[in-house]
Amino acid sequence: MTDQVLRGRVLTFFDHPTSLADTDSFGYWEDGAIAVLGGKIDWRGHFSELPERYNALPVTDHRPRLILPGLIDTHAHFAQMGVIGSYGAQLLDWLEQYTFVQETRFDCDDHSGLIASSYFDELILNGVTTSVVYGTSHKNSMDAFFAEADQRQLCMIAGKTLMDRNAPDDLRDTAQSGYDDSKALIERWHGKGRLKYAVTPRFAISCSEAQLELAGTLLKETPDAYLQTHLSENQIEIETTAALFPAARDYLDVYEHYGFLGEKSLFGHCIHLTERERAAMKDSRSVAVFCPTSNLFLGSGLFDYAGMSDEGIRISLASDVGAGTSYSMLTTASEAYKVCQLNHYGLNPLESFYLMTLGNARALSLDHDIGTIEAGTSADLIVLNSIATSAMNIRMEAADSLTDELFILQTLGDDRAISATYVAGNRFK
Ligand SMILES: [Zn+2]
């Protein structure tokens, strides 16, 4: 039974905050209420104005905690749980030494199911209710992933990675088998419950031209599917791609050629884009995915958040677990702040919390369902505790505003600051 009223300090965003003073960009109810019916938000506002029709519902009182929309991660690799925090490599060596070795284990249904389940447990602990996920090249890894997500009623976007070259034998598919397996997964899972499929060529280096061509075919055949891949993360990766695709104008052009650009296309990293690539990202409304902990961990470079934002490129925020080093979107936002500092831009906490919620929902074209607390959207909600640790408690004594509190949450908070996670109205933490 999910029908209930949640009471607490309710915060939701309406638009991208332009500054710390932009109070029109969000709604905040100091003593707020959210009425949940059938897994959806039916009403929200001041508790004192709760309509009588909800009087019979049980009330869970979370005061003085903050209630926000569930957090959204727009790029992660669930199969890399076993290699997160592996020492001493940059992108291509990291893939070879750690990632590919780990991913070969996902040929096994039991292992895939176990890790999928552990991954969702970790997301719930961290208040992440939607994630955009790369599987491995094995079809069964995605069957296990989607089955587990469906059982938990989670809104998840994911796909089997396509990789038919430059990878170990037991991870390589073929252009045709990659197409066939993706097609079967789309038919089985895309649109089932809250699940959506992302066509997932790992990156240009690991895909033949035949495979990229068939990935483009999958997108044409399933126009509402997503596309996710990696782009311009590391200099050696860029040079290797140029050598493999001598006819392409630049890295993005490889993807452009196969029809990958568009508003449901998510390009992970985008650190070293040329002017032409940036213009093409903007014109196609493609999304550049900012993965700060990963970019710092692999020494890939600093994402130009302010520059790309100013140019009108759509941007989302993501963990990129397991090259990313934290499942926490709070920690991810904290590292995003530091990357922006190094680029001489002060990413303010309103903007960070917007990105983790409505901003990422917009990047996924899912703001009609997630990332917000509006009537008719799914009751994916989290409760944040700003005094979860003694260090936070001490710092909170000096907090003088909501924005200060949000900044403390992102800087000092982690899974301990998430006191509750609701998915479609069901409490999982
Ligand atoms: Zn990645």
Residues whose N, C-alpha, C, O or C-beta is under 5 A from the ligand:
A	BS01	ZN	G268 D320
